[in-house]
Amino acid sequence: MSATAGQPLRVVLFSTVQLNPYVELFAGGVRAAAPDIQVACERRLTLDWVRRRGRQADVLHIHWPELQYAGARARSRWRRFASFTAGLLLARRAGLRLAYTVHNLNQHEGQDALFNALANAALFAWADALHVHDEVTAEALRRRVRRPERIHIIPHGSYVGCYPDSVSRQEARRQLDLPQEAFVYLMLGGLRPYKGAEELIEAFRALEDGSARLIIAGHAHAPAYAASLQASARGDARIRLFLEHIPDERVQYFMHAADVCVLPYRRVTTSGAAVLALSFRKPIVVPAIGPFPALVRSAAGICYEPAGVQALRRALEEARALDMEQAGRAISAYLETISWERVGALHAEMYRQIAGGEEARRAGG
């Protein structure tokens, strides 16, 4: 059911994510770069959606499939999973093209492992385009899929202009009750064990620097995990925890109060948090895993070997020596390369390629 000559290509993006503006920015980037492509956003891909509305689309682009069938009850997860995979199969048989952005090679907490394995197997087999954000993920994916020529490396677009950005450094620190002269490390984003906040607290506590401050801000998804972070930080007045969702309008206060952003993840496929930090011109302190080394080379920051707390502590110390003006220039130059219009143009080309004829799907069955 590919687009006919003279008709606009119709793309539908599927994502249930609401707090991260990634998909809305993605859609806007494609529209800006390719006015001839119609882009719509939907939450859930289901068998019923494909039956009722599949004729209104040429390309279905899936984001975060694990959230398509997430639910508190096993019965609802099974039902959603069955509808999702049946919808994919019907779409493929109807001639629609499928694209899949691989945000996570594996679900971080290992939840619904069977569903995730089956969904990835289906998408890896049926997708006409597999989109990843960096070469490291592409290489890992090449080892897992047939027809690796379907893999498209297109970077994560920036968040520049997406969040309010008017507060000064001085006002941000005043609002957060931070000393103006302090060197401030920030970890911002949803807090889950795989992100390594405990190691960051331990490494920071080992710093013999009374003027340093550490802020950890974001919603801890498990109350027990929030309690463990509070216990780890107890007794060190230099550490401030904001264990709650940070509204969009408050993000700028944390970013502008910080000198560097620290992302001590234990594993990572794509990190929107790193791109967000760079979008506020903040150098990043990250382990040498996944996309992080390439981001540090392209922009600015410190990359450390993920060999434990001592390596992270040394990286925190090294961050104090960064030339912030030079880092800011490097980050600004990098951000120009990942504007959403530039990224959108690459996705538009990907869509045109997979919608261009049956040759793009041969060997797909």
C-alpha positions as CSV (number, residue, x, y, z in Angstrom):
1,M,0.0,0.0,0.0
2,S,2.9,2.4,-0.9
3,A,2.2,5.9,-2.0
4,T,1.2,6.4,-5.6
5,A,2.9,8.8,-8.0
6,G,1.9,12.4,-7.2
7,Q,0.5,11.6,-3.8
8,P,2.3,12.6,-0.6
9,L,4.0,9.9,1.5
10,R,2.0,9.3,4.6
11,V,3.9,8.4,7.8
12,V,2.4,7.5,11.2
13,L,4.6,7.6,14.3
14,F,3.5,5.3,17.2
15,S,4.6,6.1,20.7
16,T,2.8,6.1,24.1
17,V,5.6,8.3,25.7
18,Q,4.3,11.6,27.0
19,L,6.9,13.1,29.2
20,N,9.7,13.0,26.6
21,P,9.0,15.4,23.6
22,Y,11.2,13.3,21.3
23,V,8.4,12.0,19.0
24,E,6.8,15.5,18.6
25,L,10.2,17.0,17.8
26,F,10.8,14.1,15.4
27,A,7.6,14.7,13.6
28,G,8.2,18.5,13.4
29,G,11.7,17.9,12.0
30,V,10.4,15.7,9.2
31,R,7.6,18.1,8.3
32,A,10.1,21.0,8.2
33,A,12.6,19.2,6.1
34,A,10.1,17.4,3.8
35,P,6.8,19.3,3.3
36,D,5.8,16.6,0.8
37,I,5.6,14.0,3.6
38,Q,2.6,13.9,5.8
39,V,3.4,12.9,9.4
40,A,0.9,12.0,12.1
41,C,1.4,10.8,15.6
42,E,-0.7,8.0,17.3
43,R,-0.3,6.4,20.7
44,R,-1.1,2.7,20.1
45,L,-0.6,0.4,17.2
46,T,-3.4,-2.3,17.4
47,L,-5.0,-4.8,15.1
48,D,-8.1,-2.7,15.1
49,W,-6.2,0.5,14.2
50,V,-4.6,-1.2,11.2
51,R,-8.0,-2.6,10.1
52,R,-9.8,0.7,10.4
53,R,-7.1,3.2,9.4
54,G,-4.3,1.3,7.7
55,R,-5.4,2.5,4.3
56,Q,-4.6,6.1,5.4
57,A,-0.9,5.4,5.8
58,D,2.1,4.2,3.8
59,V,4.8,3.9,6.6
60,L,4.2,2.9,10.2
61,H,7.1,4.0,12.5
62,I,7.3,2.3,15.9
63,H,9.0,3.8,19.0
64,W,9.4,2.1,22.4
65,P,7.4,-1.0,21.5
66,E,7.7,-2.3,25.1
67,L,5.3,0.4,26.2
68,Q,2.7,-0.7,23.6
69,Y,1.8,-3.7,25.8
70,A,2.9,-2.6,29.2
71,G,0.2,-2.9,32.0
72,A,-0.3,-3.8,35.6
73,R,-2.1,-7.0,34.9
74,A,-0.8,-10.0,33.0
75,R,-4.1,-10.5,31.1
76,S,-4.0,-6.9,29.8
77,R,-0.4,-7.3,28.8
78,W,-1.1,-10.5,26.9
79,R,-4.1,-8.8,25.1
80,R,-2.2,-5.7,24.2
81,F,0.8,-7.8,23.0
82,A,-1.4,-10.0,20.8
83,S,-3.1,-7.0,19.3
84,F,0.2,-5.1,18.7
85,T,1.9,-8.0,17.0
86,A,-1.2,-9.0,15.0
87,G,-1.4,-5.3,13.9
88,L,2.2,-5.5,12.7
89,L,1.6,-8.6,10.8
90,L,-1.6,-7.3,9.1
91,A,0.2,-4.1,8.2
92,R,3.0,-6.0,6.6
93,R,0.6,-8.2,4.6
94,A,-1.3,-5.2,3.5
95,G,1.8,-3.7,2.0
96,L,2.5,-1.0,4.5
97,R,6.2,-0.3,5.2
98,L,7.5,-0.6,8.8
99,A,10.2,1.4,10.5
100,Y,11.5,0.7,14.0
101,T,13.6,3.1,16.1
102,V,15.7,0.9,18.5
103,H,15.7,3.1,21.6
104,N,16.6,0.1,23.8
105,L,18.2,-3.1,22.7
106,N,16.9,-4.7,25.9
107,Q,14.4,-3.4,28.5
108,H,16.5,-2.0,31.3
109,E,14.8,-3.8,34.3
110,G,14.2,-7.0,32.4
111,Q,10.5,-6.7,32.8
112,D,8.3,-8.7,30.4
113,A,11.4,-10.3,29.0
114,L,9.4,-12.9,26.9
115,F,7.2,-10.2,25.3
116,N,10.2,-8.0,24.6
117,A,12.1,-10.8,23.0
118,L,9.2,-11.7,20.8
119,A,8.4,-8.1,19.9
120,N,12.0,-7.4,19.0
121,A,12.2,-10.7,17.0
122,A,9.1,-9.6,15.0
123,L,10.3,-6.1,14.4
124,F,13.8,-7.1,13.5
125,A,12.4,-9.6,11.0
126,W,9.6,-7.5,9.5
127,A,10.8,-3.9,9.6
128,D,11.9,-2.3,6.3
129,A,14.1,0.2,8.2
130,L,15.8,-0.2,11.6
131,H,16.8,3.2,12.9
132,V,19.5,3.6,15.5
133,H,21.2,6.7,16.8
134,D,24.8,5.7,16.8
135,E,27.4,3.4,15.3
136,V,27.9,1.3,18.5
137,T,24.2,0.4,18.5
138,A,24.3,-0.3,14.8
139,E,27.2,-2.7,15.3
140,A,25.4,-4.6,18.1
141,L,22.3,-4.8,15.9
142,R,24.2,-6.1,12.9
143,R,25.0,-9.1,15.0
144,R,21.4,-9.8,15.7
145,V,19.5,-9.3,12.5
146,R,19.4,-10.6,8.9
147,R,19.7,-8.0,6.1
148,P,21.7,-5.5,8.1
149,E,21.5,-3.1,5.1
150,R,18.1,-2.1,6.6
151,I,19.9,-0.3,9.5
152,H,20.0,3.5,9.3
153,I,22.2,5.5,11.6
154,I,20.6,8.9,12.2
155,P,21.5,10.9,15.3
156,H,19.2,11.9,18.1
157,G,18.0,15.4,17.5
158,S,18.7,18.2,20.0
159,Y,16.3,19.7,22.6
160,V,17.4,23.2,21.9
161,G,14.3,25.5,22.2
162,C,12.1,22.7,23.5
163,Y,12.2,23.7,27.2
164,P,12.0,27.2,28.7
165,D,15.5,28.7,28.7
166,S,15.5,32.2,30.1
167,V,16.7,32.0,33.7
168,S,20.3,33.1,34.6
169,R,22.8,31.0,36.4
170,Q,22.6,33.3,39.4
171,E,18.9,33.1,39.6
172,A,18.9,29.3,39.1
173,R,21.3,28.9,42.0
174,R,19.3,31.2,44.2
175,Q,16.1,29.3,43.5
176,L,17.8,26.0,44.4
177,D,19.6,27.5,47.4
178,L,23.0,26.7,46.0
179,P,26.2,28.8,46.7
180,Q,27.1,31.0,43.7
181,E,30.7,29.9,43.9
182,A,30.1,26.1,44.1
183,F,31.0,23.7,41.5
184,V,27.7,21.8,40.8
185,Y,27.3,18.3,39.4
186,L,23.8,17.4,38.2
187,M,22.1,14.1,37.5
188,L,18.7,14.9,36.0
189,G,16.0,12.4,34.7
190,G,13.9,9.5,35.8
191,L,15.8,7.5,38.4
192,R,16.1,3.7,38.0
193,P,18.8,1.4,39.4
194,Y,20.5,0.9,36.0
195,K,21.4,4.6,35.9
196,G,23.9,4.3,38.7
197,A,22.8,7.1,41.1
198,E,24.0,5.1,44.1
199,E,27.5,4.9,42.6
200,L,27.4,8.7,41.9
201,I,26.6,9.4,45.5
202,E,29.3,7.2,46.8
203,A,31.9,8.7,44.4
204,F,30.9,12.2,45.2
205,R,31.1,11.6,49.0
206,A,34.7,10.6,48.5
207,L,35.5,14.0,47.1
208,E,37.4,16.2,49.6
209,D,35.9,19.4,48.3
210,G,33.7,21.4,50.5
211,S,32.7,23.8,47.7
212,A,31.3,21.0,45.5
213,R,27.6,20.3,45.3
214,L,25.7,17.3,43.9
215,I,22.1,17.5,42.7
216,I,20.1,14.4,41.8
217,A,16.7,15.3,40.4
218,G,14.0,13.2,39.0
219,H,11.2,10.8,39.8
220,A,12.3,7.5,41.4
221,H,10.0,4.9,40.0
222,A,10.2,2.6,43.0
223,P,9.6,4.0,46.5
224,A,12.1,1.6,47.9
225,Y,14.8,2.9,45.5
226,A,14.0,6.5,46.5
227,A,14.5,5.5,50.2
228,S,17.9,3.9,49.4
229,L,19.1,7.0,47.6
230,Q,18.0,9.1,50.6
231,A,19.9,6.8,53.0
232,S,23.0,6.9,50.8
233,A,23.1,10.7,50.8
234,R,22.3,11.1,54.5
235,G,24.9,13.0,56.4
236,D,26.5,14.9,53.5
237,A,25.0,18.4,53.4
238,R,26.6,18.9,49.9
239,I,24.1,16.5,48.3
240,R,20.6,17.7,47.3
241,L,18.0,15.2,46.3
242,F,14.8,16.2,44.4
243,L,13.1,12.9,44.1
244,E,10.1,14.0,42.1
245,H,9.1,14.6,38.5
246,I,10.7,17.8,37.3
247,P,8.2,19.8,35.2
248,D,9.3,21.2,31.9
249,E,9.4,24.8,33.2
250,R,11.7,23.8,36.0
251,V,14.3,21.9,33.9
252,Q,16.1,25.2,33.1
253,Y,16.7,25.9,36.8
254,F,18.6,22.6,37.3
255,M,20.5,22.9,34.1
256,H,21.6,26.5,34.5
257,A,22.6,25.9,38.1
258,A,24.9,23.0,37.1
259,D,28.5,23.1,35.8
260,V,28.4,19.6,34.4
261,C,25.9,16.8,34.0
262,V,26.8,13.3,35.2
263,L,25.2,10.2,33.7
264,P,26.8,7.2,35.5
265,Y,24.7,4.6,33.7
266,R,25.5,0.9,33.9
267,R,24.1,0.2,30.4
268,V,22.7,2.4,27.7
269,T,21.5,2.3,24.1
270,T,20.3,5.8,23.6
271,S,20.5,8.7,26.1
272,G,18.1,11.5,25.7
273,A,19.4,12.8,29.0
274,A,22.9,13.3,27.5
275,V,21.4,15.2,24.5
276,L,19.3,17.3,26.9
277,A,22.4,18.3,28.9
278,L,24.3,19.2,25.7
279,S,21.2,21.2,24.5
280,F,21.8,23.4,27.6
281,R,25.5,23.6,26.7
282,K,26.6,21.4,29.7
283,P,29.5,19.1,29.4
284,I,28.8,15.5,30.3
285,V,30.6,13.1,32.6
286,V,29.8,9.6,31.4
287,P,31.2,6.0,31.3
288,A,32.8,4.7,28.1
289,I,29.8,2.6,27.0
290,G,27.3,2.8,24.2
291,P,27.0,6.1,22.5
292,F,28.7,8.1,25.2
293,P,32.3,8.1,23.9
294,A,31.2,9.4,20.5
295,L,29.1,12.2,22.2
296,V,32.1,13.3,24.3
297,R,34.4,13.3,21.2
298,S,31.8,15.3,19.2
299,A,30.8,17.7,21.9
300,A,32.5,18.0,25.3
301,G,32.9,16.2,28.6
302,I,34.8,13.5,30.5
303,C,34.6,9.8,29.5
304,Y,35.7,7.3,32.2
305,E,36.2,3.6,32.2
306,P,33.2,1.9,33.8
307,A,35.4,0.2,36.4
308,G,33.8,1.2,39.6
309,V,33.3,4.1,42.0
310,Q,37.0,5.2,42.0
311,A,37.0,5.7,38.2
312,L,33.9,7.8,38.6
313,R,35.4,9.8,41.5
314,R,38.5,10.6,39.4
315,A,36.2,11.7,36.5
316,L,34.4,14.1,38.9
317,E,37.7,15.6,39.9
318,E,38.8,15.9,36.2
319,A,35.6,17.8,35.4
320,R,36.8,20.6,37.6
321,A,39.6,21.3,35.1
322,L,37.4,21.6,32.0
323,D,37.7,24.8,30.0
324,M,34.0,25.7,30.1
325,E,34.2,28.3,27.4
326,Q,35.9,25.9,25.0
327,A,33.5,23.2,25.9
328,G,30.6,25.5,25.2
329,R,31.9,26.3,21.7
330,A,32.4,22.6,20.9
331,I,28.9,21.8,22.2
332,S,27.3,24.6,20.1
333,A,29.0,23.4,17.0
334,Y,27.8,19.9,17.6
335,L,24.2,21.0,18.2
336,E,24.1,22.6,14.8
337,T,24.7,19.1,13.3
338,I,21.8,17.6,15.1
339,S,19.1,20.2,14.5
340,W,15.8,18.5,14.0
341,E,15.4,19.8,10.5
342,R,18.7,18.1,9.6
343,V,17.7,15.0,11.4
344,G,14.3,15.1,9.8
345,A,15.8,15.3,6.3
346,L,17.6,12.0,7.0
347,H,14.5,10.3,8.2
348,A,12.6,11.7,5.2
349,E,15.2,10.0,2.9
350,M,14.8,6.8,4.8
351,Y,11.0,6.8,4.4
352,R,11.4,7.5,0.6
353,Q,13.8,4.7,0.3
354,I,11.6,2.0,2.0
355,A,8.5,3.2,0.3
356,G,10.1,3.3,-3.2
357,G,9.2,-0.2,-4.3
358,E,9.1,-3.9,-3.6
359,E,12.8,-4.1,-4.0
360,A,13.2,-2.6,-0.6
361,R,11.3,-5.5,0.8
362,R,12.5,-8.4,-1.3
363,A,13.8,-11.3,0.9
364,G,11.3,-10.1,3.5
365,G,8.8,-12.8,2.6
